[in-house]
Amino acid sequence: MDIKSTTNGAVATLKMNGRFDFSAHKFFKAAYDQFLPQKDISHLEINLADVTYMDSSALGMLLLLHERAQAEGKKVELSRANPTVTQILDIANFGKLFTIR
């Protein structure tokens, strides 16, 4: 899993690439942890355009991010998921917790 981080104003974007599974845990946490304490960042976008696989541990990591971001007063948005990943997010009812576009 490769994760590229960028910022644009108050938005931090994490662009994910490859398999999003338990092996990505350490890298994913390190990628978003750098933005949670930053006062000028109010929004985290998780760009899933290049995610080829997502399992239940990835859903758990997204839930953990959601909880930690909410505690810091930040919003999390999931974007650009391919149809397979979108279906997984729909089945898990993630649309109730996250903005998905």
N, C-alpha and C positions, 0 to 999 in steps of 0.2 A: 504494500500500500504506500502510495506516494501522496503527500499532502503539501500543497502550496498555500501559503498564507499571504493575503494582501489586505490593505486597508484603503478605504475611500471615504474620507470624512469620518462619520460616526459608525460606519459599517466595516466590520472585519469579515472577510470571506475566506473560507477554508475550501479549497478545491481538491476533492478527493479523486484518486485514480486507482483502479484495480479492485481487488477483493476487499470488502469491508466486513471483516470477521474478527474473532478474538485476537488474532495476531496483530491487528492494528491498534489494539487498546492503548499501549504505551505512547505510540506516535500521535494518535488522535487526542488523547488527554493533554499531552505536551503542547500540541498545536492550539487547542482552545484555552488552556490554562494561562497562556501569556496575555490573553485579551480580557479575561474576566475581571482582573483588578484595575484595568485602565478606565478611568472616569470618562474619558472622551469617546469611548466605544459604547454605544447603546444597543447595538444590533449585531448579531452573528448570523451570517449566511453560510449554510453548508451546501456547497455546490456538488451535486451527485451525478453530474452529466457523464463522467467517465468511470463511474462505479459499475463493475461488471458482475458483482455478486454481493449479496447482503444476507446475513443470517441473523438468528435471534440475538446473538451477543451484540451485534451492531445496533439492533433496536434498543437493547439495554444501555449501550453507551450513549445513544441519542437521548434516552430518558434521563440518564444521569446528567448529561450536559444541560438539558432543559431545567432540571431542578437547581443545578448550581447557577445557571444564568439567571433564573427567576429570583434566586436569593440575592443576586447582585443587581437586580433591577434591569436586566437586559432581556431582549427578545431574541428568539432563535427562529430562523426560517430555513426550510429545506427547499432547494431549487433544482430545476433541470433534470430531475430523475428520469431515467429511461422507463419504458412501459413496464418492464419486469419489476424494477425497484418500486415504481409507483404502485403497482398491485400489492406488493408486500406492505408498503406503508398504509394503503387503504385497508387491507385485511386487519392490520394492527390498530386501526382507528386513530392513526397519528394525526389525521386532519383535525381532531378535536383538541390536540395539544399544540400543534405547530401550524404555522402558515406554510402551505405547500404550493409552490408555483412552478 
